[in-house]
Amino acid sequence: MEKVDILVCNDDGIDAPGINALVNALKDIANITVVAPDRQQSAVGHALTLSSPLRAVPFHKDGELFGYAINGTPADCVKIGLSGLIKKKPDFVISGINHGQNTAVNILYSGTVSAATEGYLSGIKSIAFSLASHDYDADFSVAMKFVKRIVKNLISNKYDENYLLNVNIPYTNEREIKGIKIVHHSDTVWKDKYEKRKDPFNREYYWFAGEYNIVNEDPDSDDNALQNNYVTITPLQFQITDFDKIEKIKFLEDK
């Protein structure tokens, strides 16, 4: 199999274990260029940096160039990568492997998904990978196998239509995973809660402590299938117009 060109990004930072696992999973089937945030950027969504300069700093690991660290958001990273940092347009933009699942409403908040979205909006086939564990020391070995399997399958099947795929992988041993399932996202939302605390100087601050209770028992939803130990794949799009409401609010038009 001829190697493809992949731009790799994430939102956990260029030094996160997940992005290292993603590179290792794909390095024998792809020419990889890493362009990722220089620090943790989880839940920044599709934010862009407009009021301060951005810099691409070579990031080395084990004495070798690993990629470029950007002092910005995941979307910034992909835009900079595609705007000249990478000399050749990649075949894929792949983001992850994220620490923690990106299902349901989390898709909107996720910097991981937003990095892949930026690739998709640029006409490049894009995938976001997430592992359902927030443990920094999580074992990514099973996730790596599914990353490679899915990407190889997409390449070998020559599915050339542009797409944006959101992939979530259960955090369990390989024999417990039931397979790969194509699903829609569930309608679960966060029950927001902010704890009021005080710092050592007795000043008040707030810390997010919301609850994520799955409300959708549909077996074909991402949350439900992931809980049942399926690797889930959700194709996403960004036509967000509510067409059902167009006729219903016609009364707002000028006559």
Residue pairs with C-beta under 8 A, 6 or more apart in sequence:
1 29
1 152
1 155
1 156
3 29
3 30
3 31
4 29
4 30
4 31
4 90
4 91
4 92
4 155
5 30
5 31
5 33
5 88
5 89
5 90
5 91
5 92
6 26
6 30
6 31
6 32
6 33
6 90
6 91
6 92
6 93
6 94
7 33
7 35
7 78
7 81
7 82
7 86
7 90
7 92
7 93
7 94
7 119
7 124
8 19
8 22
8 23
8 26
8 32
8 33
8 34
8 35
8 36
8 67
8 94
8 95
9 19
9 34
9 35
9 36
9 74
9 77
9 78
9 81
9 93
9 94
9 95
9 115
9 116
10 16
10 18
10 19
10 22
10 36
10 37
10 74
10 95
10 96
10 97
10 98
10 111
10 112
10 115
11 37
11 40
11 41
11 42
11 43
11 44
11 73
11 74
11 95
11 98
11 110
11 111
11 112
11 114
11 115
12 18
12 19
12 40
12 41
12 42
12 98
12 99
12 112
13 19
13 36
13 37
13 38
13 39
13 40
13 41
14 34
14 36
14 37
14 38
14 59
14 66
14 67
14 68
14 69
15 59
16 40
16 99
17 99
17 136
17 137
17 138
17 140
18 96
18 97
18 98
18 99
18 131
18 140
19 34
19 36
19 96
19 97
20 61
21 97
21 140
21 141
21 143
21 144
21 147
22 94
22 96
22 97
22 129
22 144
22 147
23 32
23 34
23 66
24 144
25 143
25 144
25 145
25 147
25 148
26 32
26 94
26 147
26 148
26 151
29 148
29 151
29 152
29 155
30 92
30 151
33 67
33 68
33 81
33 85
33 86
33 90
34 59
34 66
34 67
34 68
35 56
35 67
35 68
35 70
35 77
35 78
35 80
35 81
35 85
35 86
36 67
36 68
36 69
36 70
36 74
36 77
37 69
37 70
37 71
37 72
37 73
37 74
37 76
37 77
37 111
38 57
38 59
38 69
38 70
38 71
39 71
41 73
41 74
41 111
42 98
42 99
42 100
42 110
42 111
42 112
43 109
43 110
43 111
44 73
44 74
44 111
44 114
45 108
45 109
45 110
45 111
45 114
46 73
46 75
46 114
46 117
46 118
47 73
47 75
47 114
48 72
48 73
48 75
48 76
48 79
49 72
49 73
49 76
54 70
54 71
54 72
54 76
54 80
55 70
55 71
56 68
56 69
56 70
56 80
56 85
57 68
57 69
57 70
57 71
58 65
58 67
58 68
58 69
59 65
59 66
59 67
59 68
59 69
60 66
68 81
68 85
70 76
70 77
70 80
72 80
73 111
73 114
74 95
74 111
74 112
74 114
74 115
74 118
75 111
75 114
75 115
75 117
75 118
77 115
78 93
78 115
78 118
78 119
78 122
79 118
82 89
82 90
82 118
82 119
82 122
82 124
89 124
90 119
90 124
91 124
91 125
92 119
92 124
92 125
92 126
92 127
92 151
93 115
93 116
93 118
93 119
93 120
93 122
93 124
93 125
93 126
93 127
94 116
94 126
94 127
94 128
94 129
94 151
95 112
95 113
95 115
95 116
95 119
95 126
95 127
95 128
95 129
96 112
96 127
96 128
96 129
96 130
96 131
96 147
96 167
97 129
97 130
97 131
97 140
97 143
97 144
97 147
97 169
98 110
98 112
98 128
98 129
98 130
98 131
99 131
99 133
99 134
99 135
99 136
99 138
100 130
100 131
100 132
100 133
100 134
101 130
101 131
101 132
101 168
101 226
102 110
102 112
102 113
102 128
102 130
102 166
102 168
103 168
103 185
103 186
103 188
103 222
103 223
103 226
103 232
104 185
104 186
104 187
104 188
104 189
104 216
104 221
104 222
104 223
105 188
105 189
105 190
106 212
107 113
107 166
107 185
107 234
107 236
110 128
110 130
112 128
112 129
112 130
113 128
113 166
113 236
115 128
116 126
116 127
116 128
116 164
116 165
116 166
117 126
117 164
117 236
117 238
118 126
119 125
119 126
119 164
120 126
120 162
120 163
120 164
120 236
120 238
121 238
123 162
124 162
125 154
125 162
125 163
126 163
126 164
126 165
127 150
127 151
127 154
127 164
127 165
127 166
127 167
128 164
128 165
128 166
128 167
129 143
129 147
129 167
129 169
130 166
130 167
130 168
130 169
131 138
131 140
131 143
131 168
131 169
131 171
132 168
132 169
132 170
132 171
132 226
133 171
138 171
142 169
142 172
142 173
142 174
142 177
143 169
145 174
146 167
146 169
146 177
146 180
146 231
147 167
150 167
150 180
150 231
150 233
163 235
164 235
164 236
164 237
164 238
165 233
165 234
165 235
165 236
166 185
166 222
166 233
166 234
166 235
166 236
167 231
167 232
167 233
167 234
168 222
168 226
168 231
168 232
169 231
170 176
170 177
170 226
170 229
170 230
170 231
172 229
176 229
177 229
177 230
177 231
178 228
178 229
178 230
179 230
179 231
180 230
180 231
180 232
180 233
181 220
181 225
181 230
181 231
181 232
181 233
182 232
182 233
182 234
182 235
183 220
183 221
183 222
183 225
183 230
183 232
183 233
183 234
184 218
184 220
184 221
184 222
184 234
185 221
185 222
185 234
186 214
186 215
186 216
186 218
186 221
186 222
186 223
186 224
187 215
187 216
187 221
188 212
188 213
188 214
188 215
188 216
188 223
190 210
190 211
190 212
191 210
191 211
191 212
191 213
192 208
192 210
193 208
193 209
193 210
193 211
194 206
194 207
194 208
194 209
195 206
195 207
195 209
196 204
196 205
196 206
197 204
197 205
197 206
197 207
198 204
198 205
199 205
214 223
214 224
214 227
216 223
216 224
217 224
218 224
219 225
219 228
222 232
222 234
225 232
226 232
